[in-house]
Structures are given as C-alpha cells and as structure tokens.
Amino acid sequence: MWCIVKINNEYRKRMHRCLKLYDEEYQIICFDEKHKQLIDDLKPKIPMKMGYYEKYD
C-alpha cells in the first residue's frame, strides 16, 4: 500500500492529465489483466517475527 505524503502542484498536474484520458472518445487506457489461477507460491514466505506479520506474495 502506498500513501500520498503531500499534494503539490506537480501531483495535481499529473493527476488531471491521467483523469483527462477517461474523457476522450476512444479510451487509450489498457491494462494487461489475465485471469490465472495461483497454484503455488513462487517466492518463499518470510516467516512471522515478534511484532511483524508473515509476508508473502
């Protein structure tokens, strides 16, 4: 998860440019989403430590 620390003019400019894409007649936004079933973990899990949760992909 990420967090926006400070909203400045540069952030606003980039956000408006990104949102403007949704207003275009032909949307040019494309996501490469493939439905795949996760069978097994590829990376080993990081075990739980005192005060921390177990981490995995």
N, C-alpha and C positions, 0 to 999 in steps of 0.2 A: 504494500500500500504506500502511496506517496502523499505528500502534503504540500500545498502551496503556502510558502512561507510569507511572501509579500506580493501583493498585486500592484504592479507598477505599469507605466505606460507601455513598455515593451510587451508585457504579458497581455494587456488588453488588445494591442495591435495584432498580435499573433492569434489570439482567440477570435477576434472579429473576422480575420482572414479565413480561419478554419470554418467558422459558422456560416460565412458567406457561401461556401461551397454547397450547402444544403439548399440555398435559394436558387441555384442555377437550374435551368430547364432540364438538362441532362446531368444527372449527378455523376461526378467523376470519382466518388469515394468508393473504394473497393477494399474488401477485406478477404484475405485468403483463409476462409474458415472451412475446415474439413471435419466431418463427423468421424471420429475414430474412437474405438473403444480402448481404454487403458487396460492392458493385460497384466503388466508387471512394472515395477519401478526400475528405471534405468540407472538412477543415481542412488547410492546408498543413503539411507536415512541418517540424520545426525541425531544421536541419542539425546534423551532428555537429561538436563543437568539441573541441579538445585537452583530454583528461581527462573528456569527457562523451559519453554515448551519443546517437544520433539519437533524437528524441522524436516520437511520432505517436499519433493516436487510432485 
